[in-house]
Amino acid sequence: MKPMVSVIMSVYNSEAYLKAAVESILNQTYRDFEFLIVNDCSSDSSLEILHSYRDQRIRIIDNPENLGLAKSLNKAVKQAGGKYIARMDSDDISLPNRFEKQVAYLESHPDTGLVYGDLIRFHSHELANEMDSNDYQADYIRSILLFYNVVNHPCVMMKREIFDSYSYNPDFSVTEDVKLWTEISAQYLMERLPDNLLLYRVHEKQVSTAKRDLQRRQELVRVTPWLKALLGRVSEEELALHGRIAGRETPVTSEQALSWLHRLRDGNEKEGLFPTKAFRQVLLRMYVTTAAYNHYPLFQKLKGCMSFGFFEVVRFGLRVCRNLLADDWYWRRAKRQIKKWRISYE
């Protein structure tokens, strides 16, 4: 009998954190899953650690050569028998009720193709008050992907059927997840659960830390088709400006930011690529963020914000206030959960 969930994880020289990651999956309150672990030619003791487990739900796939993350995940998906695919990274820790919450949501929301949750970041054996709590809904998630990723890949659960038409693209070696979300976002709803689902380990060997420049280049390649669909031709200078706004980099003048974001707004209202209301909120958010990073004068900030519409500004302000309150509440609840479950994250 096929399991409900297939958990896929790729391992490459992860001996320092592997046991905590594996055991966080085996100790889930939801039990109907298989655990497909790809050993991507590790040269440390990772494979020995994996073979030390006698749990029948674990299936080890040993690559004869190093394939990289995207190809390893695609290989695991091909052998997966579950209705849903759950992602896991070999240096993170899933909270005990993660699968229980995600399966329940997907079963009760058949139109949703992918669901994820909030992360609790930690490093140096200490929890960090850096919650990824937000109120992103499906339309907002699709819209904000034009600028940056908000889908927490390590705690994603998605329908297996997605991979009948799509796969992780190995050409996007450090943004293979965001490339996939971009491709499926027009066909599948992606939803965020307002729950802490995973402890996300921050360390110097992470792809997001070690290959940030490559990540930025691949992000621009990813969004270029969307930009061309909105605007037609896009120059190298315009693409670079978009990258600076998306990456919260300087310098970007108020005139440059407003001109570019207004063009995107007008292009979307003509082409209908993104949901109008959510896209306007995203553009306003990007202007506020750019203004903050570039230290625009207060008058300039207010004038720029009002150019997106009075009611948009009011809604954005309410969203910010709600998120500030949510962050504090999520953090206090997270600390209670860690204490309750006696999770060791060293």
Secondary structure in CASP SS format (residue, H / E / C, confidence):
PFRMAT SS
TARGET T0000
AUTHOR 0000-0000-0000
METHOD secondary structure of the structure
MODEL  1
M C 1.00
K C 1.00
P C 1.00
M C 1.00
V E 1.00
S E 1.00
V E 1.00
I E 1.00
M E 1.00
S E 1.00
V E 1.00
Y C 1.00
N C 1.00
S C 1.00
E C 1.00
A C 1.00
Y C 1.00
L H 1.00
K H 1.00
A H 1.00
A H 1.00
V H 1.00
E H 1.00
S H 1.00
I H 1.00
L H 1.00
N C 1.00
Q C 1.00
T C 1.00
Y C 1.00
R C 1.00
D C 1.00
F E 1.00
E E 1.00
F E 1.00
L E 1.00
I E 1.00
V E 1.00
N E 1.00
D C 1.00
C C 1.00
S C 1.00
S C 1.00
D C 1.00
S C 1.00
S H 1.00
L H 1.00
E H 1.00
I H 1.00
L H 1.00
H H 1.00
S C 1.00
Y C 1.00
R C 1.00
D C 1.00
Q C 1.00
R C 1.00
I E 1.00
R E 1.00
I E 1.00
I E 1.00
D E 1.00
N C 1.00
P C 1.00
E C 1.00
N C 1.00
L C 1.00
G C 1.00
L H 1.00
A H 1.00
K H 1.00
S H 1.00
L H 1.00
N H 1.00
K H 1.00
A H 1.00
V H 1.00
K H 1.00
Q C 1.00
A C 1.00
G C 1.00
G C 1.00
K C 1.00
Y E 1.00
I E 1.00
A E 1.00
R E 1.00
M C 1.00
D C 1.00
S C 1.00
D C 1.00
D C 1.00
I E 1.00
S E 1.00
L C 1.00
P C 1.00
N C 1.00
R H 1.00
F H 1.00
E H 1.00
K H 1.00
Q H 1.00
V H 1.00
A H 1.00
Y H 1.00
L H 1.00
E H 1.00
S H 1.00
H C 1.00
P C 1.00
D C 1.00
T E 1.00
G E 1.00
L E 1.00
V E 1.00
Y E 1.00
G E 1.00
D E 1.00
L E 1.00
I E 1.00
R E 1.00
F E 1.00
H E 1.00
S C 1.00
H C 1.00
E E 1.00
L E 1.00
A C 1.00
N C 1.00
E C 1.00
M C 1.00
D C 1.00
S C 1.00
N C 1.00
D C 1.00
Y C 1.00
Q C 1.00
A H 1.00
D H 1.00
Y H 1.00
I H 1.00
R H 1.00
S H 1.00
I H 1.00
L C 1.00
L C 1.00
F C 1.00
Y C 1.00
N C 1.00
V C 1.00
V C 1.00
N C 1.00
H H 1.00
P H 1.00
C H 1.00
V C 1.00
M E 1.00
M E 1.00
K E 1.00
R H 1.00
E H 1.00
I H 1.00
F H 1.00
D H 1.00
S C 1.00
Y C 1.00
S C 1.00
Y C 1.00
N C 1.00
P C 1.00
D C 1.00
F C 1.00
S C 1.00
V C 1.00
T C 1.00
E H 1.00
D H 1.00
V H 1.00
K H 1.00
L H 1.00
W H 1.00
T H 1.00
E H 1.00
I H 1.00
S C 1.00
A C 1.00
Q C 1.00
Y C 1.00
L E 1.00
M E 1.00
E E 1.00
R E 1.00
L E 1.00
P E 1.00
D E 1.00
N E 1.00
L E 1.00
L E 1.00
L E 1.00
Y E 1.00
R E 1.00
V C 1.00
H C 1.00
E C 1.00
K C 1.00
Q C 1.00
V H 1.00
S H 1.00
T H 1.00
A H 1.00
K C 1.00
R H 1.00
D H 1.00
L H 1.00
Q H 1.00
R H 1.00
R H 1.00
Q H 1.00
E H 1.00
L H 1.00
V H 1.00
R H 1.00
V H 1.00
T H 1.00
P H 1.00
W H 1.00
L H 1.00
K H 1.00
A H 1.00
L H 1.00
L H 1.00
G C 1.00
R C 1.00
V C 1.00
S C 1.00
E H 1.00
E H 1.00
E H 1.00
L H 1.00
A H 1.00
L H 1.00
H H 1.00
G H 1.00
R H 1.00
I H 1.00
A H 1.00
G C 1.00
R C 1.00
E C 1.00
T C 1.00
P C 1.00
V C 1.00
T C 1.00
S H 1.00
E H 1.00
Q H 1.00
A H 1.00
L H 1.00
S H 1.00
W H 1.00
L H 1.00
H H 1.00
R H 1.00
L H 1.00
R H 1.00
D H 1.00
G H 1.00
N H 1.00
E H 1.00
K H 1.00
E H 1.00
G C 1.00
L C 1.00
F C 1.00
P C 1.00
T H 1.00
K H 1.00
A H 1.00
F H 1.00
R H 1.00
Q H 1.00
V H 1.00
L H 1.00
L H 1.00
R H 1.00
M H 1.00
Y H 1.00
V H 1.00
T H 1.00
T H 1.00
A H 1.00
A H 1.00
Y H 1.00
N H 1.00
H C 1.00
Y C 1.00
P C 1.00
L H 1.00
F H 1.00
Q H 1.00
K H 1.00
L H 1.00
K H 1.00
G H 1.00
C H 1.00
M H 1.00
S C 1.00
F C 1.00
G C 1.00
F H 1.00
F H 1.00
E H 1.00
V H 1.00
V H 1.00
R H 1.00
F H 1.00
G H 1.00
L H 1.00
R H 1.00
V H 1.00
C H 1.00
R H 1.00
N H 1.00
L H 1.00
L H 1.00
A H 1.00
D H 1.00
D H 1.00
W H 1.00
Y H 1.00
W H 1.00
R H 1.00
R H 1.00
A H 1.00
K H 1.00
R H 1.00
Q H 1.00
I H 1.00
K H 1.00
K H 1.00
W H 1.00
R C 1.00
I C 1.00
S C 1.00
Y C 1.00
E C 1.00
END
